[in-house]
Amino acid sequence: MTADTRLPRPLPIRPRPIAGESPAAYVRRLANANHLRPGYLRRLLDGGPGHDTTIRMDWLAALADRSLPALQRALANPHRRQARKPELFAAIRHDAQNRRLSMRALAERHGVHRRTVRQALDSPTPPPRKKLPPRGSRLDSLKPAIDAMLREDNPDPPRKIKQIYDQLRDQNPDAEITYSVVRLYVWDHLE
């Protein structure tokens, strides 16, 4: 075996990749966890002139002690993963019918949770992603007061954002608001 085809040994500390994380960000986290300079690890994983990618994913998988398909799946764009889900469901259904694999074996083979296998066996189309409810702001209850301050007889010179923020804090000492949130709201309403 030549030195070119040997994979490196796994690093001692191997954080899990975060879904949708870029390979460069994962290399940086892996380096920091092992007290290495990210640039050093990046140079080690550099594909060189013969490779078209900037990071050798096979070496990154070896250093992180993960299988290459699992690492590529984790570091893929989440929207791209959702687009490939019908293909995954079809493959799971095919393996379940033709190979007669158990749910656990199907989950291990495709690198997914058993809940996903159960969904694939129940329906050929994946369920749509759940929409998150809109988040409220701590400023919601104070917006009418800010609007009133902005409308009130247009003082000359116009009221400064700091003055609005200070008046809000004086009138509502228990409100946990920050200057930056008030500033963004005022800027949006001055335009």
N, C-alpha and C positions, 0 to 999 in steps of 0.2 A: 504494500500500500504506500503510495507516495504521500508526501506531506500536504499536497494540494487537496487530496480527497478526504483526509482525516478531519473529523469534526472536533471542535474544542470540547473540553470537559465542562459540565454545568457549573455555573457560579454558585457560591454557597448560599446567597440570599436571592430568592427568585420570586419577586412580586407577581401577582396575577395581572395579566393585561386587562385593561378596562375596555369594555365594548365600545367600538368606534374610535378608539385612540389611534393616533397615527404611529407608524413604526418608529419614527424619529423620537416622538415623545416617550414611547415605551423604552427605547434604548437609553434615553436620558434618565428615566426613573430606575431602570435596571442598574445603570452605572452608579447613580447616587446611592442606591440601596447597598451596593457593594463597596462603597467608598473609593470608586474609580472616577477618573475624569471622564465626562461624557465624550469629549473629543477622542480620547484614547480608545474607548470602546467603539466609537463610530469609525475610526480608522481601521480597527480590527475587522469590523463587519463590512468594510467598503468592498464592493464587488470588483473594483479595479477596472482596467481598460477592456477586459474581455467580457464583462458582464454589462447587461443593459440596465439593470436596476442599481440603485445606489446602496441598498442594504441587502446583504446575503441573508435571506430569510431562513435558509436551512441552518446557517450558523447561529442566527438569533434564536431559533427554536432549540438548538442544542445547548446554548448558554442558559436559556430560560428553563430547560428540561421540560419542554412541551412538545407535543407532536406538531409537525408542520401544518397539517390541515386545521388543527384546533387554533393554532396561533394566527393563521391567515384569516380564519373565520372571526376571531376576536378583534383583530385589527382592521377588519373591513368596515367600510362606511355603513352605518346602521340602515340607511335608506336602501343601499344596495343589498343588504342582507334581507330586508323585507321584500325586495323585488325577486329574490331567489327562493323565497319560501314556497311558492307553488311547486317548483322543481324538487325541493326537499321533501315536501309532502308526497309527491308522486314516487320518489325513490323509496321512501319509508313504506308506502303502501305496496310497492312492487316487491320489496324484500320480505314484507310480512306474508304476502301471498305465495311467492315462489320459493323462498328459502325457509319459510315457517319458523322464523326467529321469534324469540320471546320479546316482550317489551323492553326488558333490561338489555338484551343483546342488540335490539334495534337502536336503543338510546346510545349505547357505547359505540356501535358501528358508525352512526351518523353524528356523534358528538353533540347530542342535544339532551334536554331533560326528558324524563318519561312523560311529563305532562304534554310536551310537544308531540311525542309519539302517539299518545292517546288522542290528541286533537287530529292528527293526520289520519288515524284509523277511523275516527268518527265521521270525518268530512274530507272530501278531496280538495276543498278550497280552504285556505287559512282564514281564520277570523280577522276582521279589520282591526287595526291598532286602535286602542282606546284613546279618545280625546281627553286631554287634561282639562279640568274646569279652570276658568280664568281665575288668576290669583288676585286677591284684593291687596290693597296697600294700606299702610298705617295712616296715610294721608287722606284716605277716602272720607273720613268724617270731618276733616278740616277743609276740604276743597271749597265748600260754599263760603267759608270765612275768607279764604284767599281770594276767591272771585270777587267778593264784596270789597276787599281792600284794593283790588286792581281797578274796580269800577268807580270807587268813591271819588267824586269830584276831581279827578285827575290833578293831584297836587303838582305844583310847578316848583322845583324840578320833580320828576316822577319818583315815587317811592323806590328805595333801593331794596334789593332782595334781602339783604341783612336786616333791614328794618322790619320787613314782613316776617322774617323768621323769628326775630326777637319778640315781636308782638304776639305771634302764635305761641311761643314758649311761655310768655307772661300769662296769656289767657288760659293756656292748657298745660300746666306744669307736669301732669302725669303722662302726657302724650309722648311716646318715644319716636320722635321724628328727628331727622338729620337735616343739616343745611343743604346737602347735595340733593336730597329728594325734593325739598321746597324749591331750590334753584331750577331743577329740571322742569318741574310743573309750571313755574312762572315763565320760564323761557318758552315752553310750548304754547302758553296762552298769550304771550306778547307778540308772537309772529303773526 
